[in-house]
Amino acid sequence: MTMQEENETRSFVKDDDKAIIVCPSCSNAKTINVAKFRNGQHTVKVKCACGISFKVLLDFRQCYRKPTDLSGTYAMIPPAAGGGRINVKNVSLSGIGFEVVGRHSIETGQKAMVEFTLDNRKETLIRKKVTIRSVRGTFIGGEFHQDQAFEKDLGFYLRF
């Protein structure tokens, strides 16, 4: 595999299933329909008119996910039990990805309360109820409950 083929870019897919693909070599941009990839492969190989081949990761997320490194806590909501410290690895308007410090018994579908402080000037405290959507070892993915999804301070934080 040549160095040219190892290039990989990310493209966010809009609601209309269109993505703007930008060549990492010549910056040529093209809008394409990616609906056929929605339920399958999310990485596609593209060849630009300039001759370079590169991979594009199609991101179908509804909300931008910001990488973070924030300390926090979680508490499971009954009937589940448990709680402890977490390290928030990413956050969006609709959810959170975090690593549990130590052992846990968290399972998909359970509900928890998460609490963490943003690293913004106001050091905003975020306290939200989540439904666990994925568990991969100590990494947990959670979706914020609909009634708590939008918060002005969190929205502002994600923009900068």
C-alpha positions in Angstrom: 0.0 0.0 0.0 1.5 3.4 -1.0 1.5 6.4 1.2 -1.2 8.0 -1.0 -3.6 5.1 -0.3 -3.1 5.4 3.5 -4.6 8.9 3.6 -8.0 8.8 5.3 -10.4 11.7 5.7 -13.7 12.0 7.5 -16.9 13.4 6.0 -20.1 14.2 8.0 -23.2 13.0 6.2 -26.1 15.5 6.1 -29.8 14.6 6.7 -30.3 14.3 2.9 -27.6 11.5 2.8 -25.2 13.7 1.0 -21.5 14.1 2.0 -18.8 16.5 0.8 -15.7 14.6 0.0 -12.5 16.6 0.0 -9.3 15.3 -1.5 -6.4 15.5 1.0 -3.9 16.2 -1.8 -5.5 18.8 -4.1 -8.5 19.9 -1.9 -10.9 19.3 -4.7 -14.4 18.9 -3.2 -17.3 16.9 -4.5 -20.8 16.3 -3.1 -22.0 12.7 -3.4 -25.0 10.7 -2.3 -24.0 8.1 0.2 -27.4 6.6 1.1 -26.4 3.2 0.0 -23.7 3.1 2.7 -26.0 4.1 5.6 -26.6 0.6 6.9 -23.4 -1.0 5.8 -19.8 -0.1 5.2 -18.9 3.4 6.5 -15.4 3.5 5.0 -15.1 3.9 1.2 -12.2 4.1 -1.1 -12.3 7.1 -3.5 -10.1 8.1 -6.4 -9.8 11.8 -7.1 -9.4 13.4 -10.6 -5.9 14.3 -9.5 -5.0 10.6 -9.4 -4.7 10.1 -5.6 -6.7 7.3 -3.9 -7.8 7.8 -0.3 -10.3 6.4 2.2 -13.2 8.4 3.4 -14.9 7.6 6.7 -18.6 8.5 6.4 -19.9 9.8 9.7 -23.7 9.4 9.9 -23.9 10.8 13.4 -26.6 13.4 14.0 -24.5 15.5 16.3 -20.9 16.5 16.4 -18.9 14.5 19.0 -16.2 16.5 20.7 -13.1 14.7 22.1 -12.6 15.4 25.8 -10.6 14.3 28.8 -12.9 15.2 31.7 -13.3 13.6 35.2 -16.7 12.7 36.4 -18.9 10.2 38.2 -21.7 7.9 37.4 -24.5 6.3 39.4 -26.7 3.5 38.1 -30.4 4.0 38.4 -32.4 1.2 40.0 -33.0 -1.6 39.4 -29.3 -1.5 38.3 -26.8 -0.8 41.1 -23.3 0.6 41.2 -21.4 3.8 40.5 -18.0 5.3 40.5 -15.5 7.5 38.8 -15.4 8.0 35.0 -13.2 9.8 32.5 -15.4 11.4 29.8 -13.7 10.8 26.4 -16.2 12.5 24.1 -19.5 14.4 24.4 -22.2 15.6 22.0 -25.6 17.2 22.3 -27.2 13.7 22.2 -24.7 11.5 24.1 -21.5 10.7 25.9 -18.6 8.3 25.7 -16.7 7.5 28.9 -14.3 5.1 30.5 -15.1 3.6 33.9 -12.3 3.7 36.4 -12.1 0.2 37.8 -14.5 -2.7 37.5 -18.1 -2.4 36.6 -21.2 -4.4 35.8 -22.8 -1.9 33.3 -25.0 -3.5 30.6 -26.6 -2.1 27.5 -30.1 -0.8 28.1 -29.5 0.2 31.7 -29.9 3.8 32.9 -27.4 6.0 34.8 -26.9 9.5 36.0 -23.6 11.0 34.9 -22.0 14.1 36.3 -18.9 16.0 35.0 -17.5 19.5 34.8 -16.7 21.1 31.5 -13.2 22.5 31.0 -14.7 25.9 30.0 -14.2 29.2 31.7 -17.4 28.8 33.8 -16.5 25.2 34.7 -20.1 24.3 34.0 -21.4 21.3 35.9 -23.3 18.8 33.6 -25.6 16.3 35.3 -27.6 14.1 32.9 -29.5 10.9 32.8 -28.3 8.5 30.1 -29.4 5.2 28.6 -26.4 2.9 28.0 -26.1 2.1 24.3 -22.8 0.3 24.1 -20.3 -1.4 26.4 -16.8 -2.3 25.2 -14.7 -3.3 28.1 -14.4 -0.2 30.3 -15.6 2.1 27.5 -19.3 3.0 27.7 -21.5 4.8 25.2 -24.6 6.5 26.5 -27.5 8.5 25.0 -28.9 11.5 26.9 -32.6 11.2 27.7 -34.7 13.2 25.3 -36.1 15.6 28.0 -32.5 16.5 28.9 -30.8 16.4 25.5 -30.2 20.1 24.9 -28.4 22.4 27.3 -27.3 25.9 26.3 -23.9 25.6 28.0 -23.2 22.2 26.5 -24.2 23.5 23.1 -21.8 26.5 23.4 -19.0 24.2 24.7 -19.3 21.9 21.6 -18.9 24.9 19.3 -15.5 25.8 20.5 
